[in-house]
Amino acid sequence: MNEARDFDVLCVGLIVADHVCQPIENIPAAGMLIMTPGLSLTIGGSAANAAVDMVKLGLKTGVVGRVGDDVLGRYVQDALQREGVCCDPIVVSQSSQTAATLVVNVKGEDRRFIHAVGANVELTGLEVTDELLARTRAVAVGGFGLNPALSGDNAATLFQKARARGVLTLLDVVVGSDPKAMLPMLEQALPFTDYFLPNEDESRLITGLSSAADQVKRFHSMGAKHVIVTRGPLGSMVCDADGTREHPPCKATQVDGTGGGDAFLAGLVFGLLRGEPLTACLDYASANGARCVEAIGATTGVMTQAEMLRLRN
């Protein structure tokens, strides 16, 4: 893992233009208007968010995904490039619009999403070529389960090839309308997954199990080397060859939960690529996730490399 390569990480998955409102008092009734302090256009989606977060942590990062040949597609690529993310592996679709989401924040409630899937529906995961895999140390796939084209077989193929080249594999999910359909996909992908990172709600929907401890054991039994189920203010539950255990949370006052899981992933990868023990990696992950949700936007509040390193001093 110390071999010099062009990328530390390739982030594969969803690329989205997010239109985010600052918290409002309530959802207005039909035909009514409510004021918000601000509306922001930002980049979003699992691949885009995680890539920006990782660059802020000093990691050389590329993003693999699909956008439309439209103004939002140009916006997200420009925004990613300004952040220092390599966009060369992005494919521009000639048939679909760039994915977009309205993110509605209501005070005291979890956020709501109105989403157009756009070009993300065309992503297969096979856009990650052998040449790209030879240039990276880790590949992180996000948004798994939302897009049938990014199938269990395709994820397994990608991760199997990655492992053969000594590339670390990480998998995150988004649960769609049929959570049970994800189990066969995961049965294919998890045997080649080094780190699997669903949240507790996603895990409950996929497995039907209410206990986080039971959830991580189930996924570990399906072949994932390390399973980390995130639980928000309750911290995380971990299962690997060393057994099942809890990891404490990092306290946060949530303003906007958008991107918290992506920030957690970025902090984890930061530690793993430094060769830190898993406990330290989870400390990084929890701190980054906590910082993220304390600010409006998916990547606004995440930590820098210098801030992260101060955690261990």
C-alpha positions in Angstrom: 0.0 0.0 0.0 3.0 2.3 0.2 3.7 2.0 -3.6 3.8 5.5 -5.3 0.7 5.8 -7.6 -1.0 8.7 -9.3 -4.1 8.4 -7.0 -4.5 7.6 -3.4 -8.2 7.0 -4.0 -10.7 6.6 -6.9 -14.2 7.5 -5.8 -16.8 5.7 -7.9 -20.5 6.5 -7.8 -23.0 9.2 -7.8 -22.3 12.7 -9.0 -25.1 15.2 -8.3 -25.9 18.9 -8.4 -27.5 19.7 -5.0 -29.8 22.7 -4.4 -29.8 23.0 -0.6 -32.0 25.2 1.5 -31.0 26.5 4.9 -33.4 25.2 7.6 -37.0 26.4 7.4 -39.6 26.3 10.2 -41.9 23.9 8.5 -43.0 22.4 5.1 -45.5 24.9 3.6 -49.0 23.8 2.8 -50.0 23.5 -0.9 -50.0 26.8 -2.6 -48.1 28.5 0.2 -44.6 30.0 0.4 -42.1 29.9 3.2 -38.8 31.9 3.4 -35.4 30.4 3.9 -32.2 32.4 4.8 -30.5 31.0 1.7 -30.4 28.5 -1.2 -27.1 27.1 -2.3 -26.0 25.2 -5.4 -23.4 22.7 -4.4 -21.9 19.4 -5.6 -23.3 16.3 -4.1 -23.5 12.6 -4.6 -21.4 9.9 -2.9 -18.5 10.0 -5.3 -18.3 13.8 -5.5 -18.7 14.4 -1.8 -16.2 11.8 -0.8 -13.6 12.9 -3.4 -13.7 16.5 -2.2 -13.5 15.4 1.5 -10.5 13.3 0.7 -8.7 16.1 -1.2 -9.1 18.3 1.9 -7.4 15.6 3.8 -4.4 15.7 1.5 -5.2 12.6 -0.5 -4.7 12.5 -4.3 -8.2 11.7 -5.5 -10.0 11.1 -8.8 -13.7 10.6 -9.3 -15.4 8.1 -11.6 -19.0 8.7 -12.6 -21.3 10.1 -15.2 -22.8 13.6 -15.9 -25.0 15.1 -18.6 -23.8 17.4 -21.4 -25.5 20.3 -19.7 -25.0 23.4 -17.5 -25.2 21.3 -14.3 -22.7 18.8 -15.6 -20.2 21.6 -16.4 -20.9 23.1 -13.0 -20.1 20.0 -11.0 -16.9 19.2 -13.0 -15.7 22.8 -12.6 -16.5 22.7 -8.9 -14.7 19.4 -8.4 -11.7 20.6 -10.3 -11.5 23.8 -8.2 -11.4 21.6 -5.2 -8.4 19.7 -6.6 -10.3 16.5 -7.7 -9.2 14.9 -10.9 -12.2 14.6 -13.2 -10.5 12.9 -16.2 -12.3 9.6 -15.5 -15.8 11.2 -15.7 -17.9 10.1 -18.6 -20.2 12.8 -20.2 -23.6 11.2 -21.3 -25.2 12.4 -24.5 -28.6 11.0 -23.5 -29.2 11.9 -19.9 -29.2 15.0 -17.8 -26.9 15.5 -14.9 -28.4 14.1 -11.7 -29.9 16.7 -9.4 -31.4 16.9 -5.9 -33.4 19.4 -4.0 -32.3 19.1 -0.3 -35.0 20.5 2.1 -33.9 21.1 5.6 -36.5 21.7 8.3 -35.5 22.7 11.8 -35.5 19.8 14.2 -36.1 17.2 11.5 -34.0 15.0 9.2 -33.5 16.4 5.7 -35.8 15.6 2.8 -34.7 14.9 -0.8 -36.3 15.4 -4.2 -34.1 13.7 -6.7 -33.7 13.2 -10.5 -31.3 10.3 -11.1 -30.1 11.5 -14.5 -26.8 10.2 -15.9 -26.1 8.2 -12.7 -28.4 5.5 -14.0 -25.8 4.7 -16.7 -22.9 4.1 -14.3 -21.8 0.4 -14.3 -18.6 0.5 -12.3 -16.7 -1.0 -15.3 -15.7 2.6 -16.2 -12.8 1.8 -13.8 -10.3 0.3 -16.3 -7.3 -1.9 -15.5 -5.1 1.1 -16.3 -6.9 3.2 -13.7 -6.7 0.5 -11.1 -2.9 0.3 -11.6 -2.7 4.0 -10.8 -4.6 4.0 -7.4 -4.1 2.7 -3.9 -7.8 2.4 -3.0 -11.2 2.3 -4.8 -14.3 3.5 -2.9 -17.7 2.7 -4.5 -20.7 4.6 -3.2 -24.4 4.7 -4.0 -24.4 0.9 -4.4 -28.0 -0.5 -4.6 -29.6 2.6 -6.1 -28.6 2.0 -9.7 -29.2 -1.5 -11.3 -26.5 -0.9 -13.8 -23.9 -0.9 -11.0 -24.8 -4.5 -10.4 -23.5 -6.9 -7.8 -21.6 -8.8 -10.5 -20.0 -5.6 -11.8 -19.0 -4.5 -8.3 -17.5 -7.9 -7.6 -15.6 -7.9 -10.9 -14.2 -4.4 -10.1 -13.2 -5.3 -6.6 -11.7 -8.7 -7.5 -9.5 -6.9 -10.1 -8.6 -4.3 -7.5 -7.6 -6.8 -4.9 -5.4 -8.6 -7.4 -3.4 -5.3 -7.8 -3.2 -4.7 -4.0 -5.9 -2.0 -4.1 -8.0 -1.5 -1.0 -11.8 -1.9 -1.7 -14.5 0.1 0.1 -18.3 -0.1 -0.4 -21.1 2.2 0.7 -24.8 1.9 -0.2 -28.0 3.8 -0.9 -31.2 1.9 -0.3 -33.8 2.3 -3.0 -37.5 1.3 -3.1 -36.8 -2.4 -2.8 -34.2 -3.0 0.0 -34.5 -6.8 -0.1 -33.2 -6.8 -3.6 -29.9 -5.6 -2.3 -29.1 -8.9 -0.5 -28.3 -10.8 -3.7 -26.2 -7.9 -5.0 -24.2 -7.8 -1.7 -23.8 -11.6 -1.7 -21.8 -11.1 -5.0 -19.8 -8.0 -3.9 -19.0 -8.4 -0.2 -16.6 -11.4 -0.6 -14.3 -8.9 -2.4 -14.9 -5.9 -0.1 -12.4 -4.9 2.5 -14.6 -2.3 4.2 -18.4 -2.2 4.0 -20.0 1.0 5.5 -23.8 1.1 5.6 -25.7 3.1 8.2 -27.9 1.5 10.8 -31.2 2.4 9.0 -29.9 1.0 5.7 -28.7 -2.1 7.4 -32.1 -2.7 9.1 -33.9 -2.3 5.8 -31.6 -4.6 3.9 -31.4 -7.4 6.6 -34.6 -7.0 8.5 -32.5 -7.1 11.7 -33.1 -4.4 14.3 -29.8 -4.9 16.3 -26.7 -3.2 14.9 -24.6 -6.1 16.4 -26.7 -8.6 14.4 -26.5 -6.5 11.3 -22.7 -6.3 11.2 -22.4 -10.1 11.9 -24.8 -10.8 9.0 -22.7 -8.7 6.6 -19.5 -10.2 7.9 -20.8 -13.7 7.4 -21.5 -12.7 3.7 -17.8 -12.2 3.1 -17.0 -8.5 4.0 -13.6 -8.4 5.7 -14.6 -5.4 7.9 -18.1 -4.2 8.5 -18.7 -0.8 10.0 -22.4 0.2 10.6 -22.6 3.9 11.4 -25.2 4.9 14.0 -25.1 8.7 14.2 -25.0 9.9 17.8 -24.5 6.3 19.0 -21.2 5.9 17.2 -20.6 2.8 15.1 -20.7 -1.0 15.3 -17.8 -3.0 13.9 -17.4 -6.6 13.0 -14.2 -8.3 11.6 -11.9 -11.2 12.4 -11.4 -9.7 15.9 -15.1 -9.9 16.7 -17.9 -7.4 17.2 -17.6 -4.2 19.1 -18.8 -0.6 19.5 -16.9 2.5 18.7 -17.9 5.7 20.5 -19.3 8.7 18.7 -17.8 12.2 18.3 -20.3 14.7 19.7 -21.8 17.1 17.2 -24.7 19.6 16.9 -26.3 18.7 13.6 -27.3 21.5 11.3 -27.4 19.6 8.0 -26.8 15.8 7.8 -26.0 15.9 4.1 -22.7 14.2 3.3 -22.0 12.9 6.9 -21.5 9.3 5.7 -19.2 10.5 2.9 -17.1 12.5 5.4 -17.0 9.4 7.7 -15.7 7.4 4.7 -13.0 10.0 3.9 -11.7 10.0 7.4 -11.6 6.3 7.5 -9.6 6.1 4.2 -7.3 8.8 5.5 -6.3 6.6 8.4 -6.1 3.4 6.5 -3.8 4.8 3.9 -1.5 6.1 6.7 -1.3 2.5 8.1 -3.1 3.5 11.3 -4.9 0.8 13.5 -8.6 0.6 12.9 -9.5 2.3 16.2 -7.5 5.4 15.1 -9.1 5.2 11.6 -12.6 5.2 13.2 -11.6 8.2 15.4 -10.7 10.1 12.2 -13.9 9.0 10.5 -16.2 9.9 13.4 -14.5 13.3 13.8 -14.9 14.1 10.1 -18.5 13.0 10.0 -19.3 15.2 13.1 -17.7 18.2 11.6 -19.5 17.7 8.3 -23.0 17.8 9.8 -22.3 21.0 11.8 -22.4 23.1 8.6 -24.7 23.5 5.7 -23.7 21.5 2.6 -22.2 18.1 2.0 -18.5 19.2 2.1 -18.4 22.6 3.7 -17.5 21.7 7.2 -15.2 18.7 6.8 -11.7 18.7 8.3 -8.4 19.5 6.7 -5.3 17.3 6.9 -3.8 19.5 9.6 -6.9 19.5 11.7 -7.1 15.7 11.4 -3.5 15.1 12.4 -4.0 17.2 15.5 -6.5 14.6 16.7 -3.6 12.2 17.3 -1.3 14.7 19.1 
